[in-house]
Amino acid sequence: MLLHIRHHHDEKTCPAGDTERVAASFGSLLPALQTAGVTVVGAWVDPPSHDFFLVVETDNYEDLLEGMATIIPVGSATIQPVVDMKAQMERSTAN
């Protein structure tokens, strides 16, 4: 299943400026997801807004939470299932 994740923190919880906190949180996110068996399709960040965006693939929500454990204390995340738009349009117009 494809999932779109938006993680947001604010300037009070932002680890930027502290290299140890960055390494322990967002710096370890992608390797932690991979170790948990979650495929990262893409990952982006908008630093001024303190927003991170990821598209991941996994069939196990617990694996996803395990992989995200280092960033959960820093802020909050919205996780939404998504489907490929082109494939959905093809299904929608097939009949």
PyMOL Python script that loads the backbone (N, CA, C, O; Angstrom):
from pymol import cmd

cmd.read_pdbstr("""\
ATOM      1  N   MET A   1       0.835  -1.165   0.000  1.00  0.00           N
ATOM      2  CA  MET A   1       0.000   0.000   0.000  1.00  0.00           C
ATOM      3  C   MET A   1       0.890   1.243   0.000  1.00  0.00           C
ATOM      4  O   MET A   1       1.889   1.315   0.715  1.00  0.00           O
ATOM      5  N   LEU A   2       0.498   2.214  -0.821  1.00  0.00           N
ATOM      6  CA  LEU A   2       1.204   3.499  -0.847  1.00  0.00           C
ATOM      7  C   LEU A   2       0.605   4.430   0.205  1.00  0.00           C
ATOM      8  O   LEU A   2      -0.613   4.505   0.370  1.00  0.00           O
ATOM      9  N   LEU A   3       1.481   5.131   0.908  1.00  0.00           N
ATOM     10  CA  LEU A   3       1.044   6.066   1.936  1.00  0.00           C
ATOM     11  C   LEU A   3       1.763   7.397   1.755  1.00  0.00           C
ATOM     12  O   LEU A   3       2.970   7.438   1.513  1.00  0.00           O
ATOM     13  N   HIS A   4       1.008   8.478   1.875  1.00  0.00           N
ATOM     14  CA  HIS A   4       1.590   9.819   1.856  1.00  0.00           C
ATOM     15  C   HIS A   4       1.676  10.286   3.302  1.00  0.00           C
ATOM     16  O   HIS A   4       0.691  10.227   4.038  1.00  0.00           O
ATOM     17  N   ILE A   5       2.854  10.750   3.706  1.00  0.00           N
ATOM     18  CA  ILE A   5       3.076  11.194   5.080  1.00  0.00           C
ATOM     19  C   ILE A   5       3.479  12.662   5.065  1.00  0.00           C
ATOM     20  O   ILE A   5       4.353  13.075   4.303  1.00  0.00           O
ATOM     21  N   ARG A   6       2.835  13.429   5.907  1.00  0.00           N
ATOM     22  CA  ARG A   6       3.253  14.814   6.150  1.00  0.00           C
ATOM     23  C   ARG A   6       3.606  14.898   7.622  1.00  0.00           C
ATOM     24  O   ARG A   6       2.757  14.677   8.485  1.00  0.00           O
ATOM     25  N   HIS A   7       4.847  15.214   7.906  1.00  0.00           N
ATOM     26  CA  HIS A   7       5.284  15.395   9.289  1.00  0.00           C
ATOM     27  C   HIS A   7       5.571  16.867   9.515  1.00  0.00           C
ATOM     28  O   HIS A   7       6.265  17.510   8.727  1.00  0.00           O
ATOM     29  N   HIS A   8       5.028  17.386  10.595  1.00  0.00           N
ATOM     30  CA  HIS A   8       5.211  18.806  10.907  1.00  0.00           C
ATOM     31  C   HIS A   8       5.699  18.961  12.342  1.00  0.00           C
ATOM     32  O   HIS A   8       5.210  18.307  13.263  1.00  0.00           O
ATOM     33  N   HIS A   9       6.660  19.830  12.500  1.00  0.00           N
ATOM     34  CA  HIS A   9       7.064  20.267  13.834  1.00  0.00           C
ATOM     35  C   HIS A   9       7.145  21.787  13.787  1.00  0.00           C
ATOM     36  O   HIS A   9       7.011  22.379  12.716  1.00  0.00           O
ATOM     37  N   ASP A  10       7.358  22.417  14.917  1.00  0.00           N
ATOM     38  CA  ASP A  10       7.468  23.874  14.910  1.00  0.00           C
ATOM     39  C   ASP A  10       8.872  24.297  15.328  1.00  0.00           C
ATOM     40  O   ASP A  10       9.739  23.461  15.582  1.00  0.00           O
ATOM     41  N   GLU A  11       9.076  25.596  15.393  1.00  0.00           N
ATOM     42  CA  GLU A  11      10.415  26.102  15.704  1.00  0.00           C
ATOM     43  C   GLU A  11      10.860  25.727  17.116  1.00  0.00           C
ATOM     44  O   GLU A  11      12.058  25.727  17.401  1.00  0.00           O
ATOM     45  N   LYS A  12       9.931  25.412  17.990  1.00  0.00           N
ATOM     46  CA  LYS A  12      10.292  25.037  19.362  1.00  0.00           C
ATOM     47  C   LYS A  12      10.847  23.619  19.454  1.00  0.00           C
ATOM     48  O   LYS A  12      11.689  23.331  20.305  1.00  0.00           O
ATOM     49  N   THR A  13      10.376  22.739  18.580  1.00  0.00           N
ATOM     50  CA  THR A  13      10.840  21.346  18.614  1.00  0.00           C
ATOM     51  C   THR A  13      11.796  21.013  17.478  1.00  0.00           C
ATOM     52  O   THR A  13      12.264  19.879  17.375  1.00  0.00           O
ATOM     53  N   CYS A  14      12.092  21.991  16.623  1.00  0.00           N
ATOM     54  CA  CYS A  14      12.965  21.761  15.472  1.00  0.00           C
ATOM     55  C   CYS A  14      14.385  21.405  15.927  1.00  0.00           C
ATOM     56  O   CYS A  14      14.977  22.124  16.733  1.00  0.00           O
ATOM     57  N   PRO A  15      14.928  20.304  15.415  1.00  0.00           N
ATOM     58  CA  PRO A  15      16.284  19.926  15.801  1.00  0.00           C
ATOM     59  C   PRO A  15      17.384  20.670  15.045  1.00  0.00           C
ATOM     60  O   PRO A  15      18.559  20.534  15.385  1.00  0.00           O
ATOM     61  N   ALA A  16      17.025  21.453  14.027  1.00  0.00           N
ATOM     62  CA  ALA A  16      18.042  22.167  13.247  1.00  0.00           C
ATOM     63  C   ALA A  16      18.907  23.012  14.167  1.00  0.00           C
ATOM     64  O   ALA A  16      18.411  23.621  15.115  1.00  0.00           O
ATOM     65  N   GLY A  17      20.167  23.045  13.889  1.00  0.00           N
ATOM     66  CA  GLY A  17      21.104  23.791  14.708  1.00  0.00           C
ATOM     67  C   GLY A  17      21.787  22.939  15.760  1.00  0.00           C
ATOM     68  O   GLY A  17      22.752  23.372  16.390  1.00  0.00           O
ATOM     69  N   ASP A  18      21.289  21.736  15.947  1.00  0.00           N
ATOM     70  CA  ASP A  18      21.893  20.791  16.893  1.00  0.00           C
ATOM     71  C   ASP A  18      22.181  19.510  16.118  1.00  0.00           C
ATOM     72  O   ASP A  18      21.291  18.677  15.944  1.00  0.00           O
ATOM     73  N   THR A  19      23.400  19.350  15.658  1.00  0.00           N
ATOM     74  CA  THR A  19      23.735  18.235  14.767  1.00  0.00           C
ATOM     75  C   THR A  19      23.430  16.876  15.387  1.00  0.00           C
ATOM     76  O   THR A  19      23.061  15.945  14.671  1.00  0.00           O
ATOM     77  N   GLU A  20      23.576  16.745  16.689  1.00  0.00           N
ATOM     78  CA  GLU A  20      23.266  15.461  17.333  1.00  0.00           C
ATOM     79  C   GLU A  20      21.771  15.167  17.270  1.00  0.00           C
ATOM     80  O   GLU A  20      21.372  14.034  17.001  1.00  0.00           O
ATOM     81  N   ARG A  21      20.943  16.179  17.517  1.00  0.00           N
ATOM     82  CA  ARG A  21      19.487  15.980  17.445  1.00  0.00           C
ATOM     83  C   ARG A  21      19.037  15.708  16.017  1.00  0.00           C
ATOM     84  O   ARG A  21      18.149  14.886  15.790  1.00  0.00           O
ATOM     85  N   VAL A  22      19.646  16.396  15.051  1.00  0.00           N
ATOM     86  CA  VAL A  22      19.303  16.145  13.649  1.00  0.00           C
ATOM     87  C   VAL A  22      19.652  14.707  13.286  1.00  0.00           C
ATOM     88  O   VAL A  22      18.838  14.001  12.691  1.00  0.00           O
ATOM     89  N   ALA A  23      20.848  14.274  13.639  1.00  0.00           N
ATOM     90  CA  ALA A  23      21.281  12.908  13.324  1.00  0.00           C
ATOM     91  C   ALA A  23      20.387  11.875  13.990  1.00  0.00           C
ATOM     92  O   ALA A  23      20.093  10.838  13.395  1.00  0.00           O
ATOM     93  N   ALA A  24      19.953  12.143  15.215  1.00  0.00           N
ATOM     94  CA  ALA A  24      19.144  11.182  15.964  1.00  0.00           C
ATOM     95  C   ALA A  24      17.682  11.163  15.533  1.00  0.00           C
ATOM     96  O   ALA A  24      16.966  10.208  15.834  1.00  0.00           O
ATOM     97  N   SER A  25      17.230  12.194  14.839  1.00  0.00           N
ATOM     98  CA  SER A  25      15.822  12.249  14.441  1.00  0.00           C
ATOM     99  C   SER A  25      15.692  12.100  12.925  1.00  0.00           C
ATOM    100  O   SER A  25      15.654  10.983  12.409  1.00  0.00           O
ATOM    101  N   PHE A  26      15.624  13.213  12.226  1.00  0.00           N
ATOM    102  CA  PHE A  26      15.402  13.158  10.781  1.00  0.00           C
ATOM    103  C   PHE A  26      16.574  12.544  10.026  1.00  0.00           C
ATOM    104  O   PHE A  26      16.382  11.946   8.967  1.00  0.00           O
ATOM    105  N   GLY A  27      17.771  12.683  10.553  1.00  0.00           N
ATOM    106  CA  GLY A  27      18.935  12.085   9.908  1.00  0.00           C
ATOM    107  C   GLY A  27      18.913  10.571   9.903  1.00  0.00           C
ATOM    108  O   GLY A  27      19.552   9.941   9.061  1.00  0.00           O
ATOM    109  N   SER A  28      18.183   9.983  10.835  1.00  0.00           N
ATOM    110  CA  SER A  28      18.101   8.522  10.899  1.00  0.00           C
ATOM    111  C   SER A  28      16.792   7.982  10.327  1.00  0.00           C
ATOM    112  O   SER A  28      16.587   6.768  10.291  1.00  0.00           O
ATOM    113  N   LEU A  29      15.909   8.868   9.880  1.00  0.00           N
ATOM    114  CA  LEU A  29      14.583   8.445   9.417  1.00  0.00           C
ATOM    115  C   LEU A  29      14.627   7.482   8.235  1.00  0.00           C
ATOM    116  O   LEU A  29      14.060   6.392   8.313  1.00  0.00           O
ATOM    117  N   LEU A  30      15.283   7.858   7.151  1.00  0.00           N
ATOM    118  CA  LEU A  30      15.274   7.009   5.954  1.00  0.00           C
ATOM    119  C   LEU A  30      15.921   5.654   6.210  1.00  0.00           C
ATOM    120  O   LEU A  30      15.355   4.640   5.799  1.00  0.00           O
ATOM    121  N   PRO A  31      17.087   5.582   6.873  1.00  0.00           N
ATOM    122  CA  PRO A  31      17.640   4.263   7.191  1.00  0.00           C
ATOM    123  C   PRO A  31      16.734   3.451   8.122  1.00  0.00           C
ATOM    124  O   PRO A  31      16.639   2.232   7.979  1.00  0.00           O
ATOM    125  N   ALA A  32      16.070   4.115   9.071  1.00  0.00           N
ATOM    126  CA  ALA A  32      15.182   3.402   9.998  1.00  0.00           C
ATOM    127  C   ALA A  32      13.982   2.817   9.267  1.00  0.00           C
ATOM    128  O   ALA A  32      13.568   1.695   9.558  1.00  0.00           O
ATOM    129  N   LEU A  33      13.421   3.558   8.327  1.00  0.00           N
ATOM    130  CA  LEU A  33      12.306   3.033   7.536  1.00  0.00           C
ATOM    131  C   LEU A  33      12.751   1.824   6.728  1.00  0.00           C
ATOM    132  O   LEU A  33      12.045   0.817   6.671  1.00  0.00           O
ATOM    133  N   GLN A  34      13.916   1.920   6.107  1.00  0.00           N
ATOM    134  CA  GLN A  34      14.441   0.800   5.323  1.00  0.00           C
ATOM    135  C   GLN A  34      14.654  -0.421   6.212  1.00  0.00           C
ATOM    136  O   GLN A  34      14.282  -1.532   5.833  1.00  0.00           O
ATOM    137  N   THR A  35      15.242  -0.230   7.380  1.00  0.00           N
ATOM    138  CA  THR A  35      15.473  -1.333   8.312  1.00  0.00           C
ATOM    139  C   THR A  35      14.156  -1.972   8.742  1.00  0.00           C
ATOM    140  O   THR A  35      14.096  -3.182   8.959  1.00  0.00           O
ATOM    141  N   ALA A  36      13.104  -1.168   8.866  1.00  0.00           N
ATOM    142  CA  ALA A  36      11.794  -1.676   9.270  1.00  0.00           C
ATOM    143  C   ALA A  36      11.058  -2.366   8.128  1.00  0.00           C
ATOM    144  O   ALA A  36       9.969  -2.903   8.331  1.00  0.00           O
ATOM    145  N   GLY A  37      11.641  -2.358   6.927  1.00  0.00           N
ATOM    146  CA  GLY A  37      11.019  -3.021   5.790  1.00  0.00           C
ATOM    147  C   GLY A  37      10.072  -2.137   5.000  1.00  0.00           C
ATOM    148  O   GLY A  37       9.275  -2.637   4.207  1.00  0.00           O
ATOM    149  N   VAL A  38      10.150  -0.833   5.205  1.00  0.00           N
ATOM    150  CA  VAL A  38       9.297   0.123   4.500  1.00  0.00           C
ATOM    151  C   VAL A  38      10.079   0.688   3.316  1.00  0.00           C
ATOM    152  O   VAL A  38      11.214   1.137   3.476  1.00  0.00           O
ATOM    153  N   THR A  39       9.475   0.666   2.135  1.00  0.00           N
ATOM    154  CA  THR A  39      10.109   1.214   0.942  1.00  0.00           C
ATOM    155  C   THR A  39       9.793   2.700   0.835  1.00  0.00           C
ATOM    156  O   THR A  39       8.626   3.091   0.830  1.00  0.00           O
ATOM    157  N   VAL A  40      10.816   3.517   0.752  1.00  0.00           N
ATOM    158  CA  VAL A  40      10.630   4.957   0.593  1.00  0.00           C
ATOM    159  C   VAL A  40      10.624   5.267  -0.900  1.00  0.00           C
ATOM    160  O   VAL A  40      11.643   5.112  -1.573  1.00  0.00           O
ATOM    161  N   VAL A  41       9.482   5.702  -1.417  1.00  0.00           N
ATOM    162  CA  VAL A  41       9.341   6.050  -2.825  1.00  0.00           C
ATOM    163  C   VAL A  41       9.940   7.428  -3.079  1.00  0.00           C
ATOM    164  O   VAL A  41      10.561   7.660  -4.116  1.00  0.00           O
ATOM    165  N   GLY A  42       9.752   8.337  -2.131  1.00  0.00           N
ATOM    166  CA  GLY A  42      10.304   9.680  -2.244  1.00  0.00           C
ATOM    167  C   GLY A  42      10.194  10.401  -0.920  1.00  0.00           C
ATOM    168  O   GLY A  42       9.333  10.091  -0.097  1.00  0.00           O
ATOM    169  N   ALA A  43      11.078  11.370  -0.721  1.00  0.00           N
ATOM    170  CA  ALA A  43      11.063  12.156   0.513  1.00  0.00           C
ATOM    171  C   ALA A  43      11.497  13.578   0.194  1.00  0.00           C
ATOM    172  O   ALA A  43      12.468  13.792  -0.533  1.00  0.00           O
ATOM    173  N   TRP A  44      10.775  14.546   0.740  1.00  0.00           N
ATOM    174  CA  TRP A  44      11.032  15.952   0.475  1.00  0.00           C
ATOM    175  C   TRP A  44      10.863  16.744   1.762  1.00  0.00           C
ATOM    176  O   TRP A  44      10.215  16.285   2.703  1.00  0.00           O
ATOM    177  N   VAL A  45      11.442  17.922   1.797  1.00  0.00           N
ATOM    178  CA  VAL A  45      11.317  18.780   2.973  1.00  0.00           C
ATOM    179  C   VAL A  45      11.152  20.231   2.536  1.00  0.00           C
ATOM    180  O   VAL A  45      11.744  20.669   1.549  1.00  0.00           O
ATOM    181  N   ASP A  46      10.345  20.962   3.281  1.00  0.00           N
ATOM    182  CA  ASP A  46      10.197  22.407   3.123  1.00  0.00           C
ATOM    183  C   ASP A  46      10.696  23.026   4.428  1.00  0.00           C
ATOM    184  O   ASP A  46       9.909  23.239   5.351  1.00  0.00           O
ATOM    185  N   PRO A  47      12.002  23.318   4.514  1.00  0.00           N
ATOM    186  CA  PRO A  47      12.579  23.770   5.782  1.00  0.00           C
ATOM    187  C   PRO A  47      11.892  24.976   6.430  1.00  0.00           C
ATOM    188  O   PRO A  47      11.670  24.945   7.641  1.00  0.00           O
ATOM    189  N   PRO A  48      11.542  26.045   5.686  1.00  0.00           N
ATOM    190  CA  PRO A  48      10.937  27.191   6.366  1.00  0.00           C
ATOM    191  C   PRO A  48       9.607  26.870   7.061  1.00  0.00           C
ATOM    192  O   PRO A  48       9.267  27.492   8.067  1.00  0.00           O
ATOM    193  N   SER A  49       8.864  25.910   6.529  1.00  0.00           N
ATOM    194  CA  SER A  49       7.572  25.572   7.140  1.00  0.00           C
ATOM    195  C   SER A  49       7.688  24.417   8.135  1.00  0.00           C
ATOM    196  O   SER A  49       6.706  24.054   8.783  1.00  0.00           O
ATOM    197  N   HIS A  50       8.893  23.837   8.258  1.00  0.00           N
ATOM    198  CA  HIS A  50       9.123  22.708   9.168  1.00  0.00           C
ATOM    199  C   HIS A  50       8.260  21.504   8.778  1.00  0.00           C
ATOM    200  O   HIS A  50       7.777  20.778   9.647  1.00  0.00           O
ATOM    201  N   ASP A  51       8.069  21.295   7.479  1.00  0.00           N
ATOM    202  CA  ASP A  51       7.254  20.197   6.966  1.00  0.00           C
ATOM    203  C   ASP A  51       8.103  19.217   6.173  1.00  0.00           C
ATOM    204  O   ASP A  51       8.935  19.609   5.355  1.00  0.00           O
ATOM    205  N   PHE A  52       7.879  17.943   6.430  1.00  0.00           N
ATOM    206  CA  PHE A  52       8.514  16.855   5.691  1.00  0.00           C
ATOM    207  C   PHE A  52       7.411  16.076   4.987  1.00  0.00           C
ATOM    208  O   PHE A  52       6.329  15.883   5.541  1.00  0.00           O
ATOM    209  N   PHE A  53       7.687  15.633   3.772  1.00  0.00           N
ATOM    210  CA  PHE A  53       6.717  14.893   2.977  1.00  0.00           C
ATOM    211  C   PHE A  53       7.379  13.610   2.491  1.00  0.00           C
ATOM    212  O   PHE A  53       8.492  13.638   1.967  1.00  0.00           O
ATOM    213  N   LEU A  54       6.698  12.498   2.666  1.00  0.00           N
ATOM    214  CA  LEU A  54       7.225  11.218   2.211  1.00  0.00           C
ATOM    215  C   LEU A  54       6.121  10.442   1.516  1.00  0.00           C
ATOM    216  O   LEU A  54       4.950  10.563   1.875  1.00  0.00           O
ATOM    217  N   VAL A  55       6.486   9.656   0.535  1.00  0.00           N
ATOM    218  CA  VAL A  55       5.618   8.632  -0.024  1.00  0.00           C
ATOM    219  C   VAL A  55       6.345   7.326   0.225  1.00  0.00           C
ATOM    220  O   VAL A  55       7.492   7.145  -0.183  1.00  0.00           O
ATOM    221  N   VAL A  56       5.656   6.418   0.905  1.00  0.00           N
ATOM    222  CA  VAL A  56       6.258   5.138   1.260  1.00  0.00           C
ATOM    223  C   VAL A  56       5.337   4.010   0.831  1.00  0.00           C
ATOM    224  O   VAL A  56       4.155   4.218   0.559  1.00  0.00           O
ATOM    225  N   GLU A  57       5.901   2.815   0.776  1.00  0.00           N
ATOM    226  CA  GLU A  57       5.110   1.634   0.457  1.00  0.00           C
ATOM    227  C   GLU A  57       5.337   0.591   1.532  1.00  0.00           C
ATOM    228  O   GLU A  57       6.470   0.205   1.817  1.00  0.00           O
ATOM    229  N   THR A  58       4.241   0.141   2.125  1.00  0.00           N
ATOM    230  CA  THR A  58       4.291  -0.917   3.128  1.00  0.00           C
ATOM    231  C   THR A  58       2.896  -1.499   3.295  1.00  0.00           C
ATOM    232  O   THR A  58       1.898  -0.813   3.072  1.00  0.00           O
ATOM    233  N   ASP A  59       2.830  -2.739   3.681  1.00  0.00           N
ATOM    234  CA  ASP A  59       1.557  -3.369   4.004  1.00  0.00           C
ATOM    235  C   ASP A  59       1.409  -3.560   5.505  1.00  0.00           C
ATOM    236  O   ASP A  59       0.446  -4.173   5.966  1.00  0.00           O
ATOM    237  N   ASN A  60       2.370  -3.032   6.273  1.00  0.00           N
ATOM    238  CA  ASN A  60       2.356  -3.241   7.713  1.00  0.00           C
ATOM    239  C   ASN A  60       2.503  -1.894   8.428  1.00  0.00           C
ATOM    240  O   ASN A  60       3.575  -1.289   8.421  1.00  0.00           O
ATOM    241  N   TYR A  61       1.425  -1.443   9.034  1.00  0.00           N
ATOM    242  CA  TYR A  61       1.420  -0.148   9.713  1.00  0.00           C
ATOM    243  C   TYR A  61       2.391  -0.129  10.887  1.00  0.00           C
ATOM    244  O   TYR A  61       3.026   0.890  11.155  1.00  0.00           O
ATOM    245  N   GLU A  62       2.506  -1.246  11.581  1.00  0.00           N
ATOM    246  CA  GLU A  62       3.435  -1.318  12.706  1.00  0.00           C
ATOM    247  C   GLU A  62       4.872  -1.105  12.251  1.00  0.00           C
ATOM    248  O   GLU A  62       5.653  -0.457  12.947  1.00  0.00           O
ATOM    249  N   ASP A  63       5.230  -1.649  11.082  1.00  0.00           N
ATOM    250  CA  ASP A  63       6.572  -1.425  10.538  1.00  0.00           C
ATOM    251  C   ASP A  63       6.800   0.059  10.267  1.00  0.00           C
ATOM    252  O   ASP A  63       7.880   0.591  10.526  1.00  0.00           O
ATOM    253  N   LEU A  64       5.774   0.715   9.746  1.00  0.00           N
ATOM    254  CA  LEU A  64       5.881   2.147   9.470  1.00  0.00           C
ATOM    255  C   LEU A  64       6.113   2.932  10.761  1.00  0.00           C
ATOM    256  O   LEU A  64       6.978   3.806  10.812  1.00  0.00           O
ATOM    257  N   LEU A  65       5.348   2.624  11.790  1.00  0.00           N
ATOM    258  CA  LEU A  65       5.517   3.321  13.069  1.00  0.00           C
ATOM    259  C   LEU A  65       6.893   3.060  13.664  1.00  0.00           C
ATOM    260  O   LEU A  65       7.504   3.959  14.241  1.00  0.00           O
ATOM    261  N   GLU A  66       7.377   1.838  13.524  1.00  0.00           N
ATOM    262  CA  GLU A  66       8.729   1.519  14.005  1.00  0.00           C
ATOM    263  C   GLU A  66       9.765   2.374  13.278  1.00  0.00           C
ATOM    264  O   GLU A  66      10.680   2.910  13.904  1.00  0.00           O
ATOM    265  N   GLY A  67       9.624   2.499  11.975  1.00  0.00           N
ATOM    266  CA  GLY A  67      10.569   3.283  11.188  1.00  0.00           C
ATOM    267  C   GLY A  67      10.501   4.770  11.469  1.00  0.00           C
ATOM    268  O   GLY A  67      11.484   5.489  11.287  1.00  0.00           O
ATOM    269  N   MET A  68       9.339   5.232  11.913  1.00  0.00           N
ATOM    270  CA  MET A  68       9.158   6.657  12.188  1.00  0.00           C
ATOM    271  C   MET A  68       9.421   7.021  13.645  1.00  0.00           C
ATOM    272  O   MET A  68       9.268   8.181  14.026  1.00  0.00           O
ATOM    273  N   ALA A  69       9.809   6.064  14.453  1.00  0.00           N
ATOM    274  CA  ALA A  69       9.925   6.278  15.903  1.00  0.00           C
ATOM    275  C   ALA A  69      10.814   7.456  16.277  1.00  0.00           C
ATOM    276  O   ALA A  69      10.560   8.118  17.283  1.00  0.00           O
ATOM    277  N   THR A  70      11.844   7.731  15.496  1.00  0.00           N
ATOM    278  CA  THR A  70      12.777   8.806  15.867  1.00  0.00           C
ATOM    279  C   THR A  70      12.212  10.206  15.639  1.00  0.00           C
ATOM    280  O   THR A  70      12.711  11.171  16.218  1.00  0.00           O
ATOM    281  N   ILE A  71      11.172  10.330  14.800  1.00  0.00           N
ATOM    282  CA  ILE A  71      10.620  11.667  14.543  1.00  0.00           C
ATOM    283  C   ILE A  71       9.281  11.898  15.229  1.00  0.00           C
ATOM    284  O   ILE A  71       8.813  13.035  15.283  1.00  0.00           O
ATOM    285  N   ILE A  72       8.663  10.865  15.747  1.00  0.00           N
ATOM    286  CA  ILE A  72       7.360  11.036  16.391  1.00  0.00           C
ATOM    287  C   ILE A  72       7.429  12.007  17.570  1.00  0.00           C
ATOM    288  O   ILE A  72       6.517  12.820  17.717  1.00  0.00           O
ATOM    289  N   PRO A  73       8.467  11.967  18.423  1.00  0.00           N
ATOM    290  CA  PRO A  73       8.509  12.908  19.544  1.00  0.00           C
ATOM    291  C   PRO A  73       8.741  14.372  19.141  1.00  0.00           C
ATOM    292  O   PRO A  73       8.487  15.278  19.935  1.00  0.00           O
ATOM    293  N   VAL A  74       9.215  14.605  17.927  1.00  0.00           N
ATOM    294  CA  VAL A  74       9.559  15.959  17.486  1.00  0.00           C
ATOM    295  C   VAL A  74       8.338  16.736  17.007  1.00  0.00           C
ATOM    296  O   VAL A  74       8.312  17.963  17.102  1.00  0.00           O
ATOM    297  N   GLY A  75       7.321  16.035  16.489  1.00  0.00           N
ATOM    298  CA  GLY A  75       6.154  16.711  15.937  1.00  0.00           C
ATOM    299  C   GLY A  75       5.021  15.738  15.723  1.00  0.00           C
ATOM    300  O   GLY A  75       4.913  14.736  16.429  1.00  0.00           O
ATOM    301  N   SER A  76       4.176  16.026  14.752  1.00  0.00           N
ATOM    302  CA  SER A  76       3.045  15.153  14.464  1.00  0.00           C
ATOM    303  C   SER A  76       3.034  14.801  12.984  1.00  0.00           C
ATOM    304  O   SER A  76       3.602  15.506  12.149  1.00  0.00           O
ATOM    305  N   ALA A  77       2.370  13.686  12.684  1.00  0.00           N
ATOM    306  CA  ALA A  77       2.331  13.202  11.304  1.00  0.00           C
ATOM    307  C   ALA A  77       0.899  12.898  10.890  1.00  0.00           C
ATOM    308  O   ALA A  77       0.087  12.420  11.683  1.00  0.00           O
ATOM    309  N   THR A  78       0.615  13.189   9.633  1.00  0.00           N
ATOM    310  CA  THR A  78      -0.624  12.765   9.002  1.00  0.00           C
ATOM    311  C   THR A  78      -0.242  11.704   7.983  1.00  0.00           C
ATOM    312  O   THR A  78       0.621  11.929   7.134  1.00  0.00           O
ATOM    313  N   ILE A  79      -0.887  10.548   8.069  1.00  0.00           N
ATOM    314  CA  ILE A  79      -0.568   9.425   7.184  1.00  0.00           C
ATOM    315  C   ILE A  79      -1.836   9.070   6.419  1.00  0.00           C
ATOM    316  O   ILE A  79      -2.861   8.738   7.014  1.00  0.00           O
ATOM    317  N   GLN A  80      -1.756   9.144   5.086  1.00  0.00           N
ATOM    318  CA  GLN A  80      -2.921   8.883   4.252  1.00  0.00           C
ATOM    319  C   GLN A  80      -2.595   7.848   3.188  1.00  0.00           C
ATOM    320  O   GLN A  80      -1.559   7.945   2.530  1.00  0.00           O
ATOM    321  N   PRO A  81      -3.473   6.849   3.006  1.00  0.00           N
ATOM    322  CA  PRO A  81      -3.280   5.936   1.887  1.00  0.00           C
ATOM    323  C   PRO A  81      -3.578   6.662   0.576  1.00  0.00           C
ATOM    324  O   PRO A  81      -4.507   7.467   0.497  1.00  0.00           O
ATOM    325  N   VAL A  82      -2.790   6.373  -0.438  1.00  0.00           N
ATOM    326  CA  VAL A  82      -2.987   6.974  -1.757  1.00  0.00           C
ATOM    327  C   VAL A  82      -2.846   5.893  -2.825  1.00  0.00           C
ATOM    328  O   VAL A  82      -2.266   4.834  -2.584  1.00  0.00           O
ATOM    329  N   VAL A  83      -3.384   6.176  -4.001  1.00  0.00           N
ATOM    330  CA  VAL A  83      -3.242   5.279  -5.144  1.00  0.00           C
ATOM    331  C   VAL A  83      -2.647   6.062  -6.302  1.00  0.00           C
ATOM    332  O   VAL A  83      -2.709   7.291  -6.335  1.00  0.00           O
ATOM    333  N   ASP A  84      -2.077   5.346  -7.239  1.00  0.00           N
ATOM    334  CA  ASP A  84      -1.515   5.956  -8.430  1.00  0.00           C
ATOM    335  C   ASP A  84      -2.640   6.622  -9.225  1.00  0.00           C
ATOM    336  O   ASP A  84      -3.630   5.972  -9.560  1.00  0.00           O
ATOM    337  N   MET A  85      -2.492   7.901  -9.523  1.00  0.00           N
ATOM    338  CA  MET A  85      -3.556   8.656 -10.191  1.00  0.00           C
ATOM    339  C   MET A  85      -3.846   8.118 -11.584  1.00  0.00           C
ATOM    340  O   MET A  85      -5.010   7.963 -11.956  1.00  0.00           O
ATOM    341  N   LYS A  86      -2.807   7.831 -12.358  1.00  0.00           N
ATOM    342  CA  LYS A  86      -3.017   7.326 -13.719  1.00  0.00           C
ATOM    343  C   LYS A  86      -3.774   6.009 -13.686  1.00  0.00           C
ATOM    344  O   LYS A  86      -4.714   5.814 -14.456  1.00  0.00           O
ATOM    345  N   ALA A  87      -3.375   5.109 -12.804  1.00  0.00           N
ATOM    346  CA  ALA A  87      -4.059   3.820 -12.696  1.00  0.00           C
ATOM    347  C   ALA A  87      -5.509   4.012 -12.255  1.00  0.00           C
ATOM    348  O   ALA A  87      -6.402   3.323 -12.749  1.00  0.00           O
ATOM    349  N   GLN A  88      -5.747   4.932 -11.341  1.00  0.00           N
ATOM    350  CA  GLN A  88      -7.113   5.193 -10.885  1.00  0.00           C
ATOM    351  C   GLN A  88      -7.964   5.752 -12.013  1.00  0.00           C
ATOM    352  O   GLN A  88      -9.124   5.364 -12.150  1.00  0.00           O
ATOM    353  N   MET A  89      -7.422   6.651 -12.822  1.00  0.00           N
ATOM    354  CA  MET A  89      -8.174   7.211 -13.947  1.00  0.00           C
ATOM    355  C   MET A  89      -8.489   6.123 -14.972  1.00  0.00           C
ATOM    356  O   MET A  89      -9.573   6.108 -15.554  1.00  0.00           O
ATOM    357  N   GLU A  90      -7.543   5.218 -15.189  1.00  0.00           N
ATOM    358  CA  GLU A  90      -7.796   4.111 -16.115  1.00  0.00           C
ATOM    359  C   GLU A  90      -8.908   3.219 -15.589  1.00  0.00           C
ATOM    360  O   GLU A  90      -9.768   2.791 -16.358  1.00  0.00           O
ATOM    361  N   ARG A  91      -8.909   2.929 -14.287  1.00  0.00           N
ATOM    362  CA  ARG A  91      -9.986   2.118 -13.698  1.00  0.00           C
ATOM    363  C   ARG A  91     -11.318   2.858 -13.794  1.00  0.00           C
ATOM    364  O   ARG A  91     -12.354   2.251 -14.067  1.00  0.00           O
ATOM    365  N   SER A  92     -11.284   4.153 -13.569  1.00  0.00           N
ATOM    366  CA  SER A  92     -12.517   4.947 -13.561  1.00  0.00           C
ATOM    367  C   SER A  92     -13.136   5.091 -14.946  1.00  0.00           C
ATOM    368  O   SER A  92     -14.347   5.275 -15.065  1.00  0.00           O
ATOM    369  N   THR A  93     -12.330   5.009 -15.980  1.00  0.00           N
ATOM    370  CA  THR A  93     -12.846   5.195 -17.340  1.00  0.00           C
ATOM    371  C   THR A  93     -12.893   3.899 -18.136  1.00  0.00           C
ATOM    372  O   THR A  93     -13.131   3.926 -19.344  1.00  0.00           O
ATOM    373  N   ALA A  94     -12.672   2.769 -17.479  1.00  0.00           N
ATOM    374  CA  ALA A  94     -12.605   1.483 -18.184  1.00  0.00           C
ATOM    375  C   ALA A  94     -13.954   1.029 -18.708  1.00  0.00           C
ATOM    376  O   ALA A  94     -14.000   0.248 -19.659  1.00  0.00           O
ATOM    377  N   ASN A  95     -15.028   1.476 -18.140  1.00  0.00           N
ATOM    378  CA  ASN A  95     -16.353   0.981 -18.569  1.00  0.00           C
ATOM    379  C   ASN A  95     -17.026   1.930 -19.481  1.00  0.00           C
ATOM    380  O   ASN A  95     -18.141   1.669 -19.931  1.00  0.00           O
TER     381      ASN A  95
END
""", "prot")
cmd.dss("prot")
cmd.show_as("cartoon", "prot")
cmd.util.cbc("prot")
cmd.orient("prot")
